[in-house]
């Protein structure tokens, strides 16, 4: 069985919408797309190479899939650590509107998403089943406790608005930190694994 991992970029206030460019996702009037660009550095690049080196397959939301499919098939260098995996490995795109996925080795999942992703986890061997971005998909799988590991790349910027990774009304969940590093431009990369439901109590007041 593969581990299902999520790798995503978030701001200090938890926004994950449109990290890559101004036109990436303007839904709900979002005007701050491309907020990762000022902070890109070699430390982030090394980490992302490590992530893709562990990939055995990908499960992506429709929007993320469309962004990837518009760019990565054109990167044909077999030595590119990201393109070589994305182009060759199985890709599962979750969509109720996409009838056919033309990118090589792509399969559409249109219903029973949680159940189908669980089956893909069971039959995927030798690496990770990876989610990248794909906020709606990630939130739906969180609700079923299907994500085994979270790689959060936290950028030193606050936007004040935009879609967030963790929604209001989500399951109260505790996490264990399994890895942490900071890049030269101040991106903190934190890896967490779910550790059951969140616990609650009273803090001693010292009296």
C-alpha positions in Angstrom: 0.0 0.0 0.0 1.2 3.5 -0.8 1.2 6.5 1.5 -1.1 9.3 0.4 0.8 12.5 0.7 -0.2 16.2 0.2 2.4 18.8 -0.8 1.1 22.4 -1.0 2.2 26.0 -0.7 0.5 28.2 1.9 0.8 31.7 3.3 1.3 32.5 6.9 -2.5 33.1 7.2 -3.2 29.7 5.5 -4.1 30.8 2.0 -3.3 28.3 -0.8 -5.1 29.9 -3.7 -3.2 30.7 -6.9 0.4 30.5 -5.7 1.9 30.2 -9.2 0.7 33.2 -11.2 -1.8 36.1 -11.4 -4.2 34.3 -13.7 -4.0 30.9 -12.1 -7.2 31.2 -10.0 -9.1 34.4 -9.8 -12.3 32.9 -8.4 -14.1 34.9 -5.8 -12.3 38.0 -7.0 -8.9 36.8 -5.8 -6.3 39.4 -7.0 -3.1 38.1 -5.3 -2.0 35.2 -7.5 1.7 34.5 -7.9 2.6 35.1 -4.3 5.3 32.4 -4.2 7.5 34.1 -6.9 9.4 36.5 -4.8 10.6 33.7 -2.5 11.7 30.9 -4.8 15.1 29.6 -4.0 17.3 26.5 -4.3 16.2 25.2 -0.9 12.7 24.9 -2.1 13.8 23.3 -5.4 15.8 20.7 -3.5 12.9 19.8 -1.4 10.5 19.5 -4.3 13.0 17.2 -6.1 13.1 15.0 -3.0 9.3 14.8 -3.0 9.0 13.9 -6.7 11.7 11.3 -6.3 9.3 9.4 -3.9 6.3 9.5 -6.3 4.7 6.3 -7.6 1.5 8.0 -8.9 -0.5 11.2 -8.6 -4.1 12.1 -7.8 -5.0 15.7 -8.7 -8.0 18.0 -8.8 -9.2 19.2 -12.2 -7.8 22.7 -11.9 -4.3 21.6 -10.8 -4.4 18.9 -13.5 -5.2 21.4 -16.2 -2.3 23.7 -15.1 0.2 20.8 -15.0 -1.1 19.3 -18.3 -0.6 22.7 -20.1 3.1 22.8 -19.1 4.8 19.6 -18.1 4.3 17.5 -21.3 6.4 20.1 -23.1 9.3 19.5 -20.8 10.9 16.5 -22.4 14.3 16.4 -20.7 14.5 12.9 -19.2 16.8 14.3 -16.5 14.2 16.8 -15.2 13.2 15.3 -11.8 9.7 16.7 -11.9 8.7 16.4 -15.6 10.1 12.9 -15.8 7.8 11.7 -13.0 4.7 13.6 -14.0 4.9 12.6 -17.6 5.6 8.9 -17.0 3.7 7.9 -13.9 0.0 7.2 -13.5 -2.1 10.3 -12.9 -5.7 10.2 -11.6 -7.7 13.4 -12.1 -10.8 14.0 -10.0 -13.5 15.7 -12.1 -17.2 15.5 -12.7 -17.0 17.5 -15.9 -13.9 16.1 -17.6 -14.8 13.2 -19.9 -11.4 12.4 -21.2 -7.8 13.1 -20.0 -5.4 13.4 -22.9 -2.2 13.6 -20.9 -0.4 10.3 -21.1 -1.2 7.8 -18.3 -4.1 9.8 -17.0 -7.4 8.4 -15.7 -10.5 10.4 -14.8 -12.3 9.7 -11.4 -15.8 11.1 -11.6 -17.6 9.6 -8.7 -17.0 7.7 -5.4 -13.8 9.7 -5.0 -12.9 8.7 -1.4 -13.5 5.0 -2.1 -11.6 5.0 -5.4 -8.6 6.9 -3.9 -8.5 4.3 -1.1 -8.4 1.5 -3.7 -5.6 3.3 -5.6 -3.7 3.6 -2.3 -4.1 -0.2 -1.7 -2.8 -1.2 -5.1 0.0 1.3 -5.5 3.4 -0.1 -4.6 6.9 1.2 -4.2 6.4 4.9 -3.4 3.9 7.6 -2.6 0.5 8.5 -4.1 0.9 12.2 -4.2 -1.5 15.2 -4.2 -0.1 18.5 -5.2 -2.1 21.6 -4.6 -5.7 20.5 -5.4 -7.4 22.2 -2.5 -10.9 21.0 -3.0 -9.7 17.4 -3.5 -7.5 17.6 -0.4 -10.2 18.9 1.8 -12.6 16.1 0.7 -10.0 13.5 1.4 -9.2 15.1 4.8 -12.8 14.5 5.8 -12.2 10.8 5.3 -8.8 10.7 7.1 -7.2 9.4 3.9 -4.1 11.7 3.8 -1.1 10.1 5.6 1.4 13.0 5.4 1.3 16.7 4.8 4.2 18.7 3.4 3.4 22.3 4.0 5.7 24.9 2.4 4.8 28.1 4.4 5.8 31.3 2.7 6.5 34.5 4.7 3.6 36.5 3.4 0.1 37.4 4.6 -2.7 38.0 2.1 -5.8 38.5 4.2 -8.1 36.7 1.8 -8.2 33.7 -0.4 -9.1 30.0 -0.2 -7.4 28.2 2.7 -6.2 24.7 3.0 -8.0 23.8 6.3 -11.6 24.7 6.1 -14.0 25.9 8.9 -15.9 22.8 10.1 -13.1 20.4 9.3 -12.3 17.4 11.6 -10.4 18.5 14.7 -7.1 16.6 14.2 -3.8 16.5 16.0 -0.5 16.2 14.0 3.0 15.0 14.8 5.9 17.0 13.2 8.2 14.6 11.4 10.5 17.0 9.6 11.3 20.7 9.4 13.7 23.0 7.5 14.0 26.6 6.4 15.2 27.8 3.0 17.4 30.8 2.5 14.5 33.0 1.5 12.5 32.2 4.6 10.2 29.4 3.4 9.5 27.0 6.3 8.9 23.4 5.1 7.0 21.4 7.7 6.1 17.7 7.3 3.3 16.4 9.5 1.5 13.1 10.0 -2.0 12.9 11.5 -2.0 11.7 15.1 -5.7 11.2 15.8 -8.4 13.5 17.0 -7.4 16.8 18.7 -7.2 16.7 22.4 -8.4 19.4 24.8 -7.8 20.4 28.4 -7.0 23.2 30.8 -3.7 25.0 31.0 -2.4 25.2 34.6 -2.5 28.8 35.9 0.4 28.5 38.2 -1.5 29.0 41.4 
